[in-house]
Amino acid sequence: MLHDSEGEVRLRVGTTADGDPNMLLLFEGILQSSRGWVEIGNVYNELTFGFRTTTDEVRISIWGDDPRQSERILVQCPDMVDLTGIESRREDAEVTDVSEPRRAAQRMEEAARQLAHSVRDLDSPSDSHPILGSLLDAQRSIEQILRQLADWHRSTSAGTHFSEGHDESTLGIMTAVTELDLAVQQADGLQETIARAYGGNGVVRWFDNTDTEED
């Protein structure tokens, strides 16, 4: 995709083609995805959409109104199950209804991915302190989420939440509870580590203008 500065591009993502005779098939093939996740970005590596799929071998067709510089693009993926727009026109996208906890988790995943891209080079070094502070707050929330998920798994019962008499389901619940309890402990340790990094960063006299020299 082009960047906004290069002109507006209307992007649509769906499971089927719309049959527009003006759209040309630009790509058709299978993408390998180790975690059932596909991302769409522009030429500046800024993410626009992400969606989950039912398989790791993802069937993709890309349609456009111009093979050189399309103003309208359709990404067709029959294996798509969840579509998440990062800066999107949701009315132009086919979005699967999901629960609020799941949607909140997707928003957190998007924000973390955007932050991972943006902190590779900080224009203002002093920004590192509030960023670490936000990460510390986020880690506290992650610890709480893991603890609540562990408690929820512990409270589930066969025949109500999962198949009764299915040994793999019972073993899966037991494994999830054990590993989530461990994750809570590890999250607590990571929170303390980030807090120490936050404290150390806070005493640094940063130059937001890296050309500045101290008198």
C-alpha positions, 0 to 999 in steps of 0.5 A: 500500500502507498502512504497517505502522503502519496494519495488516498488508497481505499482498502477493503479486506474480505473473504470474497471478491466483489465482482467489480469488472474494473478490478484486476487480479494483482496477486494470487497465492498462498502465504505461510504464517506460523501463527495464523496471522496476516498483516497489511502495511504501507511502503513505510512499514506502517501497519494498517490491518491485521487479521487472523486465519483458520490455517497457517497456509493462507490463501490470498488474492489481491485485486486493484484498479491499476497494476502500477498504482492502485487507488482501490485495493481488495485483499481477499482471504477466504481463510480470514476469521477476525479482522482488526483495523489499526487506522481503518474505515471499519465500514469498508471492512468485513469484521467478525463480531467478537466479545469485548474481552477478545476485542480488548486483547486484540487492541492491546496486541495492536498497541504493543506491535505499534510501540515495538515499531516506534521505539527502535529510534526515539527522536526525544530521548526523554520520551524513554521515561514515560514510555517505561512508565507506561510499560510498567503500568501495562505490566501490572495489568498483564499480571492481573490478567494472567491471574484472572485467567488462571482463576477462570480456568481453575473454575471451569467444569466439565460438561459446562465449559468443556467436553465431559469425559474428554481426557485431552480437555481435562489435561489441557485445563490442568496444564493451562492452570499450572502454566498461568500460575507460573506466568503470574510469578514471572510477570511479577518478577518482570514488573519489578525489573521494569520498575528498576529500569524506570527508576534508573532511567529517571535520574538521567539528564537527557538531551532531547536535542542530541546536538546539545552539549552540556556547559 
